[in-house]
C-alpha cells in the first residue's frame, strides 16, 4: 500500500486477501533462533511453541492450536475463558503479544524459506530437527490409536453380554381363550348413576312470595253443593 492517507491504509489492511493477511500474523523470534536463522520474525503456524509476553496470561508457554487468518488472531493451548453457562472456550490472542520459542519445521516450504542464505551446516541442523519433529508426531499418533483400541476393547465385553436380536428365541404365540358373555358382564363394572345436574336451581324466594300472594280461584257453585252433601 503506497497511499499516505490513513483511511486508505486501514481499508487495505482490513479488506486484504488471505494470502496477504498471512504475513500479518507474524511474531518475533527468541534470541537463539534469531541468531540461528538470521531473522527477526516469522509468521505463526499451528504447532509452534510460543510464550505470551503481555496480558493476564503473561509467561504462559504452549503450542499454537489454531490460526484465525480472517481475524488475524491465534489460539494457544491452555489459554481459555469461561462462558456464562460454565463452558470453557479458547481465548484468541493477537500474534504481536507472542514470542516464538520453537518453530514447527514439518512443512518443507517453510524449511526452504528458512534455508535461504544460510550455510550448509545450518541447513543440515534444520533437516535433523525436522526429522525429530516428524518422529514425535508419528509416536503421538500411534499412542492415540492405541488408546482408542483399548477403549473399544473395554466396550466390547459389555456389548457381548447383551443378547443380540438373532439369539433371542421367538415368542410363542399364546391363543387367548374367549370368555363367555356372562363372565364379561360380571367383569365389567356397573355404571354409577349420573348425578343430577346442578343446573336446576332452587326457585328464588321472590318467586315463592309471588306464588303465595296470588289469590285462589273461587270454586264453582255446583262443586260447593256436592261437598256440603257429602259432609252431611
Secondary structure, DSSP 8 states (H G I E B T S, - for coil): -----HHHHHHHHHT--HHHHHHHSEEEE-HHHHHHHT-SEEE--TT-EEEE-SSTTTT-EEEEEEEETTTTEEEEEEEEEE-TTS-EEEEEE-GGGEEEEE-----HHHHHHHHTT--HHHHHHHHHHHHHHHHHHHHHHHHHHHHHHHHHHHHHHHHHHS--TTTS------------HHHHHHHS---------TTS----HHHHHHHHHS------HHHHHHHHHHH-
